[in-house]
Amino acid sequence: MDNTSKFPLVVIIGGGFGGLEVAKKLADAPVEVLMLDKHNYHTFQPLLYQVATGSLEAESIAFSLRKNFSGQKNFRFRIAEVSAIDSENNLLDTTIGPIAYDYLIIATGSTTNFFGNKEIERFAMPMKSIPEALNLRYLILQNLEEAVRTTNKDDRAALLSFVLVGAGPTGVELAGSLAELRNHILTKDYPELQKEEMKVYLVDFLPKVLGPFSDEGSNAAKEFLTGMGVEVLLNMKVESYDGKEIKFEGGKSIKTRNVIWSAGVMGVVPEGLSKDNLERGNRIRTDGSLRLNGYNNIFAIGDVAAMITDKTPKGHPGVAQVAIQQGQHAAKNILHILKGQPTEVFEYNDKGSLATIGRNKAIADLGKLKFQGFFAWLIWMFVHLISLLGFRNKIVVFINWVGSYFSNNGGTRLIIRGFKREELSKKDEQVSVPD
Amino acid sequence: MDNTSKFPLVVIIGGGFGGLEVAKKLADAPVEVLMLDKHNYHTFQPLLYQVATGSLEAESIAFSLRKNFSGQKNFRFRIAEVSAIDSENNLLDTTIGPIAYDYLIIATGSTTNFFGNKEIERFAMPMKSIPEALNLRYLILQNLEEAVRTTNKDDRAALLSFVLVGAGPTGVELAGSLAELRNHILTKDYPELQKEEMKVYLVDFLPKVLGPFSDEGSNAAKEFLTGMGVEVLLNMKVESYDGKEIKFEGGKSIKTRNVIWSAGVMGVVPEGLSKDNLERGNRIRTDGSLRLNGYNNIFAIGDVAAMITDKTPKGHPGVAQVAIQQGQHAAKNILHILKGQPTEVFEYNDKGSLATIGRNKAIADLGKLKFQGFFAWLIWMFVHLISLLGFRNKIVVFINWVGSYFSNNGGTRLIIRGFKREELSKKDEQVSVPD
């Protein structure tokens, strides 16, 4: 693809929280913007877990990137994956051919980190994208279906055991959501099952849940979870999982057909950059201006970036707020460069952390203000609703939540393209049954 | 699966319009009910075309069968496909093992009929289920994406040509919906494309669109379509389609990468029944009581059934109303049999036909009352909204429609699990890209 305009071309790889902000901020700038993403939609990752448990339809937490920028004259979009960056020639190698750039924003985000354990990677379910959340939903629902027709007690128990590895916000929210499924829905949908048969375990190698939260928040979260019937297992390190039994260091093990892995992430980095540019967690090291060391025209933002300065020796946390603010900042720095002005150093404005456990139960750490329970839950809902792209999505999600709140039986729980168990090991490909 | 209850077991194959009614009607009867379906949801087929064009999310026109019957004490559900009926032993051979029945309701519906043309079957898209409607959506959207980056004029024209074969309600509604996509959305989402580049053709071998409708209705539909820019080609018989060019008898041909086939249906009949039981269109012949000739305990209803009597020598049309009324009637006849009473003959109460072409444009043939245009469109919307299962679905669809009406840019148009073109020929299996 050639840039035939007289303006420099800014190519953004990734339409996540960070990429969106760059494109928006450059709307009226004297540049052309080209966004590449392997999907034609933005994913609102904070609600993926509700797609996984069948509370929300996938399309409510996704928004068409074309539609979002419809009307922005300098914006173009292509579905493409970038395989390599040729930084000497300012050229990308992509699934739709070579693409030249003048400025490059790497906003490729992160994926699940199995820390090199191939067996766990094969059998445990990740949940970092909508297709992965749907696969997880189908695993859960298909295992409930199988449990109904399984008479062997051990097999049935393994089908009805859910082990969540990693007690960060994703693990905590999934645990809460699964506990609500058990407490309120299980016996309505599956009269052959007993509530007590379904077990939810939340496991972490740290001594607390919600590691980066305040102690008050973390303790409250653990109490909420325990009260809902989740077994919280801390200081536990996973040793292996073969699809049937998860084993921990020290000898404990749980027979389960459902292991969900949210114990770590790593940056998604295209080929072509020097390995010297990479930090812990496969993140791309940048300077304070968010540019890669040694490059004038390549920026990295969000989950894939590690801005290493004296003040931020480990970079920033992998959360949406960092990506959003870095996206705005990278765009601002491009505008500075175009005007021949010096770039500015990025400073993160931490607005706090939120996590929900269930109905009326959430944790809000907002600087010195800390809430646990109903008020935190209202804040959580409000912040998530206003952050969703699209008026339709806001309304549809709101209706789903109101419906669930009053009926205690919300959600759709459909298996629209499930998979065969023998294909589970190919889950990274896409594992649908014939239809 | 064994029936350990003291009541006879009624097994219903299929959770479509007919199957649902049987189960509902038997709620308080002295029977056990077991419903089998290959999906865990009911599909509201009349709105499939809106899923295909990205106007509605799939989950709004589907409803969990378990949730629908949650609370009905004598109801059980299993995801299963029935491969064969052993009518001598009252036994079904299914994907989850053998299942014994006392009464059997065959409500398996219909699938696309390619009339034995393997080449067309391989390359043309059907649209009879949600996965098929999603595949069609992905084909449409992926071809628009490909057109944007295709410079060869002929290739681009073929990607942007849509040929709908069969001008029944499905073809007409799809044609209208695609015309609206072109007229209102195309250049907003794809600024690189021109409205005039996209062509929509509606083809039928009959001399009219909406064959079974009144002449007024049929003529109005044709006029609406033509006014929206659809080329209506009548008296045209398809000869071949090789994925690139569709050829008609008489020499005409159109280069197109998008052929959608709604030119015929045929019943989905499990093995094991005598071929003598089959009528034209692979439908199972029944007597006036909806029972198969020679069987006291096997009924067939809806699209898969052809009730052949002196008054109905060809059976009934394959529409939702027939399935619904036959479902209620079959349940009633089972109750009669249980009480030792004679069965009753089914009489169809034809409430009329509806089809929509687009915004403010629909056709309503309601006996002597015939409407075309805005009022018919209001009737169409009202009837479809109240017929949707689930309060949530009603609201979500309504919001989508209101949004589309006022913005002229509704719909989500997401490719959540698309497919690779080279896999198109395997579309009946699983045609998704890795994700």
Boltz contact constraints between the chains, C-beta under 6 A:
constraints:
  - contact:
      token1: [A, 40]
      token2: [B, 415]
      max_distance: 6.0
  - contact:
      token1: [A, 41]
      token2: [B, 414]
      max_distance: 6.0
  - contact:
      token1: [A, 57]
      token2: [B, 57]
      max_distance: 6.0
  - contact:
      token1: [A, 57]
      token2: [B, 59]
      max_distance: 6.0
  - contact:
      token1: [A, 58]
      token2: [B, 416]
      max_distance: 6.0
  - contact:
      token1: [A, 59]
      token2: [B, 57]
      max_distance: 6.0
  - contact:
      token1: [A, 59]
      token2: [B, 412]
      max_distance: 6.0
  - contact:
      token1: [A, 59]
      token2: [B, 414]
      max_distance: 6.0
  - contact:
      token1: [A, 62]
      token2: [B, 414]
      max_distance: 6.0
  - contact:
      token1: [A, 64]
      token2: [B, 413]
      max_distance: 6.0
  - contact:
      token1: [A, 66]
      token2: [B, 189]
      max_distance: 6.0
  - contact:
      token1: [A, 70]
      token2: [B, 188]
      max_distance: 6.0
  - contact:
      token1: [A, 79]
      token2: [B, 145]
      max_distance: 6.0
  - contact:
      token1: [A, 96]
      token2: [B, 149]
      max_distance: 6.0
  - contact:
      token1: [A, 130]
      token2: [B, 416]
      max_distance: 6.0
  - contact:
      token1: [A, 131]
      token2: [B, 417]
      max_distance: 6.0
  - contact:
      token1: [A, 131]
      token2: [B, 435]
      max_distance: 6.0
  - contact:
      token1: [A, 145]
      token2: [B, 79]
      max_distance: 6.0
  - contact:
      token1: [A, 149]
      token2: [B, 96]
      max_distance: 6.0
  - contact:
      token1: [A, 188]
      token2: [B, 70]
      max_distance: 6.0
  - contact:
      token1: [A, 189]
      token2: [B, 66]
      max_distance: 6.0
  - contact:
      token1: [A, 189]
      token2: [B, 70]
      max_distance: 6.0
  - contact:
      token1: [A, 392]
      token2: [B, 403]
      max_distance: 6.0
  - contact:
      token1: [A, 395]
      token2: [B, 399]
      max_distance: 6.0
  - contact:
      token1: [A, 396]
      token2: [B, 396]
      max_distance: 6.0
  - contact:
      token1: [A, 399]
      token2: [B, 395]
      max_distance: 6.0
  - contact:
      token1: [A, 403]
      token2: [B, 392]
      max_distance: 6.0
  - contact:
      token1: [A, 412]
      token2: [B, 59]
      max_distance: 6.0
  - contact:
      token1: [A, 413]
      token2: [B, 64]
      max_distance: 6.0
  - contact:
      token1: [A, 414]
      token2: [B, 41]
      max_distance: 6.0
  - contact:
      token1: [A, 414]
      token2: [B, 59]
      max_distance: 6.0
  - contact:
      token1: [A, 414]
      token2: [B, 62]
      max_distance: 6.0
  - contact:
      token1: [A, 415]
      token2: [B, 40]
      max_distance: 6.0
  - contact:
      token1: [A, 416]
      token2: [B, 58]
      max_distance: 6.0
  - contact:
      token1: [A, 416]
      token2: [B, 130]
      max_distance: 6.0
  - contact:
      token1: [A, 417]
      token2: [B, 131]
      max_distance: 6.0
  - contact:
      token1: [A, 429]
      token2: [B, 434]
      max_distance: 6.0
  - contact:
      token1: [A, 430]
      token2: [B, 432]
      max_distance: 6.0
  - contact:
      token1: [A, 430]
      token2: [B, 434]
      max_distance: 6.0
  - contact:
      token1: [A, 430]
      token2: [B, 435]
      max_distance: 6.0
  - contact:
      token1: [A, 432]
      token2: [B, 430]
      max_distance: 6.0
  - contact:
      token1: [A, 432]
      token2: [B, 432]
      max_distance: 6.0
  - contact:
      token1: [A, 434]
      token2: [B, 429]
      max_distance: 6.0
  - contact:
      token1: [A, 435]
      token2: [B, 131]
      max_distance: 6.0
